[in-house]
Amino acid sequence: MEAARSLLFVGAVLLGVTGALGREVCLGTDMKLALPSSLENHYETLRLLYTGCQVVHGNLEITHLHGNPDLSFLQGIVEVQGYVLVAHVSVSLVPLDNLRIIRGSQLYNSSYALAVLDNTVANQGLRTLRLRKLTEILFGGVYFWGNSHLCFPDPQNIIWRDTVDEQNLRGKFSAILIYHCWVSSGAGPNCASECGKSCWGETAQDCQTRTRIDCASGCQRCKGPLPNDCCHMQCAAGCTGPKDSDCLVCRHFNNSGVCIRDCPPPTIYDPVTFQTKPNPNKKFTFGATCVKTCPCATMVTSSNVEQFNKCKKIFGSLAFHPQSYLYIDAWPEEWTDLSVFENLRVIRGRMLYKGVFSLAVQNLHIRSLGLRSLRSVSGGLVLMYNNSQLCYTSSLPWNTLLHPTQGPHRIVRQNQDPQVCETEGQVCHPLCEGGCWGPGPSQCVSCKTFRRGTECVEQCDIYQGSVREYTDGSECNACHPECRPINGSASCQGPGADNCTECLNFQDGEFCVASCPSGVKEDQQAVWKYSNATGHCLPCNTNCTLPCFSLFRPGTTIAAAVGGVVLFFILLALLVFYLRRQNKLKRKETLRRILQEHELVEPLTPSGASPNQAQMRILKETELKKLRVLGAGAFGTVYKGVWAPEGESVKIPVAIKVLRENTSPKANKEILDEAYVMAGVASPYVCRLLGICLTSTVQLVTQLMPYGCLLDYVRENKDRIGSQFLLNWCVQIAKGMSYLEEVRLVHRDLAARNVLVKNPNHVKITDFGLARLLDIDETEYHADGGKVPIKWMALESILHRKFTHQSDVWSYGVTVWELMTYGSKPYDTIPAREIPDVLEGGERLPQPLICTIEVYMIMVKCWMIDPESRPKFKDLIIEFSAMARDPPRYVVIQNDEDMSKCSPVDSRFYRMLLEEGDNVGEMMDAEEYLVPQPNLFTRNKGDEPQANGPSRHQSYRVSEGEQHLCPQLFIFPSSSYTFTLADNLSKLSNHSSTVIVLILT
């Protein structure tokens, strides 16, 4: 129990530390009613502890004082962190004149902050406990008992509700007051007339100061009865003004003269960066004070040492006593010192014996301490008492051993008389300086001349001796073993083999070595050296692969020959063993093949999947003609070109993707994977591969989409795009993705930039660089690392790299949002790294201005966290197809009716087509070439062209009243009409309305 209470003082053990306000802080005690040493030593302990002290970190225990001792050292105490105990005291006066507050962080008997008990001894006792400035007890009650001579204070007349916290009066820590006052006349003295009945002494200065009950309403403490006399809420024990810097004592913490609730923490929150950062004004809590640096011996706490076997460092306190803090059951009388702790260097005093002593040696039969390595006692008092044979203590430099802030806090009494020690020869060795811990040159605190290890010597063995030395200040250190001893001269000038005057064996560069390097690895190469006549190591010739020698050595050739013969026979034996084993294995394999030939056929494991019968065309480079560069990417360049199949008289406009030269094998593999995926698709809404050209740089040939990607298209033509086009595009993209789902292909990168425009009424999905085919028994794909489009991806794809058809549904919703916002960037103001947190927090893309709630709710369904809650692509086709039949009901666009009458075509496309076209009349659309269609136009002269249907191409006829809205557009396939573009343009120039004829190739 006593050790447990001592743990409360781990952070508060300090002696003579200056606080943040310049107040002297001292250590309290935890002795209760015990008397750890003699009465004389006990008084001396209290005097050493509390002289000049203002703040007691711990308990103020005034016990076992008799006679008429000088207790004036108690008058400076202002604050006590723990409790105040006055017990077994027979002095007439205990002058705690300046004590203002008892905080009660530790309570006597777990209940009382002020305990005054049993202060009567042999008809003498305590008469006055002068607490004239005590105005605050924060925690704990008051207990008076057995004080038959006590006259002041009268516990029954003191107004405790002004001093003790109200919660303590109402709670379990209620004051217990038993009072007796004895004088010869039979009646105790009275308080001064100015005090009434409440006083701490006889004079007018001893009146009880009230700072609570006389205050105005709402005041916690005050300096007077007026409302403006109230103290700050952080004040305790009263104040001199209303501010938090006018407090007499702080209720919680004192921060450089200002009372605050908590000390500045080590870190603070930055609302700009939303992160914590170091606080430049941080302080540590020390008692009720905020300090910038922790006092000595209080920064780190630790537990007691469990065992001392091979112990180098002891955290905790040391006391040698039959009932001491560090308990030693018995100390053998034949052991004359404490040399078992000779390596102990520091006693930090974080935990103290009886809350006071860090080193206590008393009642032992030792002749010397033997603590030759002890250099510091950081906290607590040193007690060396009643050791009848102990010598050498008077020679120790206590002023340097104790912490500078401690002062001479030691009690060294009733040990062996120093004169008797000198007569018996128990004095320090002549080579010692500054005291010693015992007899001999090894117990010196410091040496007069030199020190060799732990022993003081007259001089170092620089010029003589079996082991030569060099000096490092006052230390004698041995030379390296490879240094040669030189008589009459120093063998070395410092540590290491590179400071030798001469080498004992060989010298390799600047270092003395036992032998020259022989096959030593250096920079992945073996180093071979030999020694010359002077003992220097020189490198062998570069042609040498074995050790070399400066002179021929007898027997070397014979040894090499014998070694070679032995090695030859070993290799021969290994070869014979290997050949025999291989022959045996070959016979066993032949026998197994003969006996089990029927098992060589692999067993059937049918998967049930239909075969992939897609065709891959291998094109010749002579069949391709590149016209101009359309763009460049990470893997290569995309050209606009023409494919003229060998042996046929048609030309097909194509896009040719050419890999860069010196492309890595990984890039070649990825583009072939893309070719594999694109070759297997067959949907009017998915861009398909026409062929591949296996030149030195791989070339992919795909359909040419002259209008570019849908993202750029809607941005450039947003003022000419109506609701019908937007909803038709949504239907076509959903049909394309539904087809990919049927063939078990996950796109992984669906976005408006990856949808190409064949014509304003027909779009196709492309860019299968990230697409992956699922096996027959797979439902999801887990991707490796790499760059991915975070803002288009589903949450499970971002967090777990899991891609499914339902994750493509999420990307479809973002793509629809891009179309409805005319190419706006999703989550434009949010960094990509924050997207997962934004999505998990429930935030989604806002409703586009042109969308009704029906369209936006479809997007929201696509963005559900649970993939199974998202709609299927088949459901999306049904919903958007229904909307496409009545577009203005679901997409609200100004002048939508006018926009729906004409195709949003940029005239620059036609100019570029006319400028770059090469034999336009011979051009054929890629789909018509791959899958021949019946002619939709007759070849009879004079027949009018007919519309090709709204799903692929459209033509609009405009009446005279509508000529100002948009031109008349005719779209023809080149393979089904024979007249040239120039001829027909001249024929159509006579029309009254503007007519544009477009031939799609």
NORTA-V250939 format. One record per residue. RES is the residue in one letter. PSI is psi in whole degrees, -180 to 180 (NA if undefined). NEAR is the number of other C-alpha atoms within 8 Angstrom. Layout:
RES;PSI;NEAR + RES;PSI;NEAR
This chain:
M;-39;4 + E;-38;5 + A;-36;6 + A;-40;7 + R;-33;9 + S;-28;13 + L;-25;8 + L;-15;7 + F;12;12 + V;-44;11 + G;-1;10 + A;12;11 + V;108;15 + L;148;15 + L;117;12 + G;35;12 + V;138;12 + T;126;9 + G;-179;10 + A;-25;10 + L;12;7 + G;6;6 + R;140;10 + E;127;12 + V;136;15 + C;170;15 + L;141;15 + G;-173;13 + T;168;11 + D;51;12 + M;-14;10 + K;-125;7 + L;6;6 + A;156;5 + L;95;9 + P;-20;7 + S;-158;6 + S;164;7 + L;-37;9 + E;-46;6 + N;-32;9 + H;-44;12 + Y;-41;9 + E;-37;9 + T;-47;9 + L;-40;9 + R;-42;10 + L;-38;8 + L;-43;12 + Y;5;11 + T;122;8 + G;8;7 + C;141;16 + Q;-35;12 + V;123;13 + V;114;15 + H;90;15 + G;-147;15 + N;144;15 + L;102;12 + E;107;13 + I;101;11 + T;158;10 + H;49;11 + L;128;12 + H;164;8 + G;-138;6 + N;60;6 + P;160;7 + D;112;5 + L;21;9 + S;-18;6 + F;-11;11 + L;-11;12 + Q;-21;11 + G;-7;12 + I;127;14 + V;-33;10 + E;138;12 + V;125;18 + Q;-40;15 + G;-125;15 + Y;166;20 + V;123;13 + L;123;14 + V;109;12 + A;148;13 + H;42;12 + V;129;16 + S;5;14 + V;154;14 + S;-27;9 + L;131;9 + V;107;11 + P;84;11 + L;60;13 + D;-34;10 + N;7;12 + L;118;16 + R;-33;12 + I;139;15 + I;114;17 + R;-28;14 + G;32;15 + S;-25;8 + Q;138;11 + L;144;12 + Y;131;12 + N;28;5 + S;18;6 + S;-31;9 + Y;134;15 + A;-25;18 + L;115;13 + A;120;14 + V;111;12 + L;144;12 + D;53;10 + N;52;16 + T;124;15 + V;117;9 + A;57;5 + N;16;5 + Q;150;9 + G;176;16 + L;128;16 + R;-34;11 + T;123;13 + L;97;14 + R;105;14 + L;51;12 + R;-20;16 + K;7;10 + L;116;12 + T;1;13 + E;126;14 + I;107;13 + L;-39;10 + F;135;12 + G;165;15 + G;-170;15 + V;137;12 + Y;117;13 + F;130;13 + W;139;10 + G;33;11 + N;75;16 + S;-21;11 + H;0;14 + L;124;15 + C;-38;12 + F;129;12 + P;163;13 + D;105;11 + P;-26;9 + Q;-19;6 + N;-15;8 + I;135;11 + I;88;7 + W;-26;6 + R;-14;9 + D;-23;12 + T;-46;12 + V;141;14 + D;142;12 + E;-35;7 + Q;-34;6 + N;-34;13 + L;-35;13 + R;-22;8 + G;-159;7 + K;-15;6 + F;53;11 + S;150;11 + A;138;8 + I;117;8 + L;114;10 + I;122;9 + Y;136;13 + H;132;10 + C;126;11 + W;129;11 + V;166;8 + S;-31;5 + S;-11;5 + G;-4;6 + A;137;8 + G;158;9 + P;158;6 + N;162;6 + C;162;14 + A;154;11 + S;-31;6 + E;-20;6 + C;-18;12 + G;-131;8 + K;-8;8 + S;106;13 + C;164;18 + W;0;15 + G;-172;13 + E;-27;11 + T;170;8 + A;-22;10 + Q;-12;5 + D;11;13 + C;147;15 + Q;127;11 + T;124;8 + R;127;9 + T;11;14 + R;-56;11 + I;-21;7 + D;6;8 + C;161;17 + A;163;9 + S;134;5 + G;-8;4 + C;137;11 + Q;-43;9 + R;156;16 + C;170;14 + K;0;13 + G;178;9 + P;-12;9 + L;156;8 + P;-33;9 + N;7;5 + D;5;12 + C;144;16 + C;162;19 + H;151;10 + M;-19;7 + Q;3;12 + C;152;16 + A;151;13 + A;9;14 + G;-179;14 + C;175;15 + T;-4;9 + G;-179;10 + P;-11;11 + K;165;8 + D;-7;13 + S;3;7 + D;10;11 + C;144;18 + L;-41;10 + V;147;11 + C;141;13 + R;-39;8 + H;-75;10 + F;146;14 + N;115;12 + N;90;12 + S;45;7 + G;-4;7 + V;131;9 + C;128;15 + I;166;12 + R;-45;7 + D;151;6 + C;153;12 + P;127;9 + P;167;9 + P;-30;10 + T;152;9 + I;160;9 + Y;130;8 + D;109;9 + P;-13;6 + V;-48;4 + T;-5;5 + F;36;7 + Q;161;7 + T;148;8 + K;160;8 + P;141;7 + N;114;10 + P;-19;5 + N;24;6 + K;150;11 + K;160;12 + F;151;12 + T;127;10 + F;99;10 + G;-123;7 + A;25;9 + T;143;11 + C;124;14 + V;149;12 + K;-35;7 + T;145;6 + C;139;9 + P;167;8 + C;138;9 + A;17;12 + T;-3;13 + M;-45;8 + V;134;5 + T;159;8 + S;170;6 + S;168;6 + N;155;6 + V;129;8 + E;-31;4 + Q;158;5 + F;11;6 + N;122;4 + K;34;4 + C;133;7 + K;-30;6 + K;126;7 + I;117;10 + F;117;11 + G;-168;14 + S;161;17 + L;128;12 + A;127;14 + F;104;14 + H;148;12 + P;-29;8 + Q;63;5 + S;175;11 + Y;-50;11 + L;103;8 + Y;125;10 + I;121;9 + D;-43;5 + A;149;5 + W;112;7 + P;139;5 + E;-26;7 + E;-12;4 + W;113;8 + T;0;9 + D;-178;9 + L;38;12 + S;-10;9 + V;-19;4 + F;34;8 + E;-18;11 + N;2;9 + L;123;12 + R;-37;9 + V;135;11 + I;108;17 + R;-19;13 + G;33;14 + R;-29;15 + M;131;13 + L;151;15 + Y;122;13 + K;22;11 + G;10;12 + V;-53;12 + F;134;14 + S;-26;18 + L;112;13 + A;117;14 + V;107;12 + Q;149;11 + N;34;9 + L;157;11 + H;47;10 + I;153;13 + R;-25;10 + S;163;14 + L;-43;11 + G;17;12 + L;63;13 + R;-21;13 + S;-7;8 + L;124;12 + R;-13;7 + S;138;12 + V;104;13 + S;-24;12 + G;158;17 + G;173;16 + L;156;11 + V;126;12 + L;120;12 + M;102;12 + Y;136;12 + N;44;10 + N;95;15 + S;-21;10 + Q;5;9 + L;123;13 + C;-179;15 + Y;-6;16 + T;-31;9 + S;-17;6 + S;-11;8 + L;143;11 + P;77;8 + W;-31;7 + N;-30;9 + T;-26;8 + L;-43;10 + L;153;14 + H;142;12 + P;-30;7 + T;-9;7 + Q;-33;11 + G;-170;9 + P;60;7 + H;80;11 + R;150;7 + I;108;12 + V;102;10 + R;157;7 + Q;39;9 + N;-171;13 + Q;140;11 + D;128;8 + P;-33;9 + Q;-39;6 + V;-39;8 + C;-42;13 + E;-39;9 + T;-38;7 + E;-1;6 + G;13;6 + Q;71;11 + V;169;10 + C;151;12 + H;147;9 + P;-26;5 + L;-6;12 + C;150;15 + E;132;10 + G;18;10 + G;174;13 + C;163;16 + W;-5;15 + G;-171;15 + P;157;12 + G;163;8 + P;-9;12 + S;-4;9 + Q;12;14 + C;143;20 + V;-44;12 + S;164;9 + C;147;12 + K;-38;8 + T;-85;10 + F;161;13 + R;131;12 + R;103;11 + G;-113;6 + T;6;7 + E;139;10 + C;136;15 + V;161;12 + E;-41;7 + Q;161;6 + C;154;11 + D;73;11 + I;-41;11 + Y;-7;11 + Q;171;9 + G;157;7 + S;-33;5 + V;115;9 + R;151;15 + E;168;13 + Y;160;15 + T;137;10 + D;89;7 + G;-118;4 + S;11;8 + E;138;10 + C;117;14 + N;142;10 + A;144;9 + C;166;15 + H;146;10 + P;-21;6 + E;2;12 + C;135;15 + R;128;11 + P;131;9 + I;123;8 + N;131;7 + G;4;6 + S;158;7 + A;133;12 + S;-22;16 + C;164;15 + Q;0;9 + G;-173;9 + P;160;11 + G;163;8 + A;-5;12 + D;3;8 + N;14;10 + C;144;17 + T;-47;10 + E;154;8 + C;146;12 + L;-37;10 + N;-80;10 + F;161;14 + Q;121;13 + D;101;11 + G;-122;6 + E;-3;6 + F;143;9 + C;132;15 + V;160;12 + A;-30;8 + S;157;6 + C;151;12 + P;134;10 + S;95;9 + G;21;8 + V;135;9 + K;128;8 + E;118;7 + D;46;4 + Q;16;5 + Q;146;7 + A;134;9 + V;126;11 + W;129;13 + K;157;13 + Y;161;14 + S;138;13 + N;-169;9 + A;-27;5 + T;2;5 + G;11;9 + H;141;11 + C;123;14 + L;147;9 + P;145;8 + C;165;10 + N;147;5 + T;-20;5 + N;-10;4 + C;131;8 + T;-6;5 + L;171;5 + P;148;11 + C;159;9 + F;151;8 + S;-31;7 + L;156;4 + F;131;6 + R;128;6 + P;142;5 + G;-12;6 + T;-45;8 + T;-43;7 + I;-45;7 + A;-38;8 + A;-39;8 + A;-44;8 + V;-44;8 + G;-39;8 + G;-41;8 + V;-45;8 + V;-42;8 + L;-39;8 + F;-46;8 + F;-35;8 + I;-45;8 + L;-38;8 + L;-42;8 + A;-41;8 + L;-39;8 + L;-44;8 + V;-43;8 + F;-41;8 + Y;-45;8 + L;-41;8 + R;-40;8 + R;-41;8 + Q;-40;8 + N;-41;8 + K;-43;8 + L;-36;8 + K;-41;8 + R;-41;8 + K;-39;8 + E;-40;8 + T;-42;8 + L;-41;8 + R;-39;9 + R;-37;8 + I;-43;7 + L;-29;6 + Q;37;8 + E;-30;8 + H;-14;5 + E;2;6 + L;-24;6 + V;131;5 + E;141;5 + P;152;4 + L;134;4 + T;73;4 + P;137;4 + S;-20;5 + G;-2;5 + A;143;5 + S;148;4 + P;150;4 + N;104;5 + Q;26;5 + A;146;7 + Q;138;6 + M;112;8 + R;131;7 + I;113;8 + L;150;9 + K;152;7 + E;-26;7 + T;-17;5 + E;-10;10 + L;141;10 + K;122;8 + K;130;9 + L;-53;9 + R;163;7 + V;127;9 + L;-29;8 + G;173;7 + A;149;8 + G;-166;7 + A;-33;4 + F;-22;8 + G;-154;10 + T;144;13 + V;127;13 + Y;149;14 + K;130;14 + G;-173;13 + V;135;12 + W;119;11 + A;94;11 + P;136;9 + E;131;5 + G;2;4 + E;155;6 + S;40;7 + V;156;9 + K;132;11 + I;123;12 + P;131;15 + V;166;13 + A;130;13 + I;116;13 + K;116;11 + V;125;12 + L;151;12 + R;155;9 + E;154;6 + N;31;4 + T;143;9 + S;155;6 + P;-34;6 + K;-42;6 + A;-40;9 + N;-43;11 + K;-43;8 + E;-38;9 + I;-31;9 + L;-37;8 + D;-41;9 + E;-39;12 + A;-41;11 + Y;-43;8 + V;-46;12 + M;-31;11 + A;-24;13 + G;-4;11 + V;146;11 + A;78;6 + S;142;9 + P;-11;7 + Y;13;12 + V;128;11 + C;127;13 + R;162;12 + L;132;11 + L;-34;11 + G;180;12 + I;140;13 + C;116;12 + L;65;9 + T;-171;7 + S;-31;5 + T;120;9 + V;138;11 + Q;128;12 + L;134;12 + V;118;13 + T;172;12 + Q;144;12 + L;126;9 + M;94;10 + P;-19;8 + Y;-3;10 + G;-161;10 + C;155;12 + L;-30;13 + L;-50;13 + D;-33;10 + Y;-46;11 + V;-28;12 + R;-41;9 + E;-28;6 + N;27;11 + K;-24;8 + D;-5;4 + R;11;8 + I;124;13 + G;179;11 + S;-32;13 + Q;-41;10 + F;-43;11 + L;-47;11 + L;-36;13 + N;-41;12 + W;-41;11 + C;-41;10 + V;-45;13 + Q;-41;12 + I;-41;13 + A;-38;13 + K;-41;12 + G;-43;14 + M;-33;9 + S;-38;10 + Y;-43;9 + L;-35;12 + E;-36;10 + E;-35;7 + V;14;6 + R;45;9 + L;124;12 + V;122;14 + H;-48;11 + R;-9;11 + D;43;14 + L;125;13 + A;165;11 + A;-28;12 + R;-21;9 + N;20;12 + V;122;15 + L;153;14 + V;112;15 + K;-46;13 + N;170;11 + P;-16;10 + N;5;13 + H;119;13 + V;156;15 + K;146;15 + I;138;13 + T;-166;9 + D;81;7 + F;29;10 + G;-28;8 + L;-3;9 + A;149;12 + R;134;10 + L;136;8 + L;143;12 + D;172;6 + I;-30;7 + D;15;5 + E;145;7 + T;-10;6 + E;161;9 + Y;132;10 + H;119;8 + A;156;7 + D;-173;5 + G;170;4 + G;173;4 + K;135;4 + V;152;4 + P;88;7 + I;-45;8 + K;-10;8 + W;-4;13 + M;153;14 + A;160;12 + L;-41;10 + E;-27;10 + S;-36;11 + I;-45;11 + L;-40;7 + H;5;7 + R;37;10 + K;121;11 + F;130;15 + T;178;10 + H;-31;10 + Q;-27;12 + S;-30;14 + D;-31;16 + V;-40;13 + W;-49;14 + S;-34;14 + Y;-42;12 + G;-41;13 + V;-38;12 + T;-43;12 + V;-40;10 + W;-39;11 + E;-43;14 + L;-44;12 + M;-14;11 + T;13;10 + Y;46;10 + G;21;12 + S;155;6 + K;128;6 + P;140;9 + Y;49;7 + D;-34;6 + T;3;4 + I;127;7 + P;151;7 + A;-34;7 + R;-18;5 + E;-5;8 + I;-45;11 + P;-44;10 + D;-38;7 + V;-45;10 + L;-41;10 + E;-28;8 + G;-1;6 + G;0;6 + E;141;7 + R;173;8 + L;143;7 + P;164;4 + Q;125;6 + P;154;9 + L;-32;5 + I;-6;9 + C;139;13 + T;174;9 + I;-29;6 + E;-45;8 + V;-42;10 + Y;-34;11 + M;-30;8 + I;-42;9 + M;-45;12 + V;-39;10 + K;-35;10 + C;-19;12 + W;25;11 + M;145;9 + I;-44;7 + D;119;6 + P;-33;8 + E;-16;6 + S;-10;8 + R;151;13 + P;157;11 + K;161;8 + F;-31;11 + K;-39;9 + D;-37;8 + L;-36;11 + I;-44;11 + I;-46;8 + E;-46;8 + F;-29;12 + S;-41;11 + A;-39;8 + M;-35;11 + A;-18;11 + R;-19;6 + D;68;8 + P;-45;11 + P;-18;10 + R;-27;7 + Y;-24;11 + V;117;11 + V;112;11 + I;137;9 + Q;136;4 + N;34;6 + D;-36;11 + E;-40;7 + D;-38;8 + M;-35;12 + S;-10;12 + K;-11;8 + C;154;9 + S;138;9 + P;77;9 + V;134;7 + D;125;7 + S;-22;6 + R;-30;6 + F;-42;10 + Y;-40;8 + R;-43;8 + M;-39;8 + L;-42;8 + L;-36;7 + E;-38;6 + E;-15;7 + G;143;7 + D;106;4 + N;61;6 + V;-34;8 + G;-23;10 + E;-4;10 + M;144;13 + M;139;14 + D;144;12 + A;-39;12 + E;-38;7 + E;-30;9 + Y;-42;8 + L;-41;6 + V;92;6 + P;136;7 + Q;151;5 + P;143;4 + N;132;6 + L;-4;7 + F;140;8 + T;157;8 + R;3;8 + N;137;5 + K;137;4 + G;-11;4 + D;144;7 + E;144;4 + P;146;7 + Q;158;6 + A;149;9 + N;8;11 + G;145;7 + P;-18;7 + S;-27;7 + R;-54;9 + H;155;12 + Q;151;12 + S;141;10 + Y;133;9 + R;137;6 + V;130;11 + S;170;6 + E;-34;6 + G;-10;6 + E;13;8 + Q;-26;11 + H;-11;6 + L;-51;6 + C;155;9 + P;164;12 + Q;134;12 + L;128;11 + F;134;13 + I;123;13 + F;144;12 + P;137;11 + S;-28;15 + S;-15;9 + S;11;11 + Y;140;10 + T;-18;8 + F;149;7 + T;162;7 + L;-42;8 + A;-42;6 + D;-45;8 + N;-31;9 + L;-37;9 + S;-36;8 + K;-37;7 + L;-8;8 + S;-18;8 + N;-7;6 + H;147;7 + S;-33;4 + S;155;9 + T;130;9 + V;133;11 + I;130;8 + V;124;9 + L;123;8 + I;115;8 + L;123;8 + T;NA;10
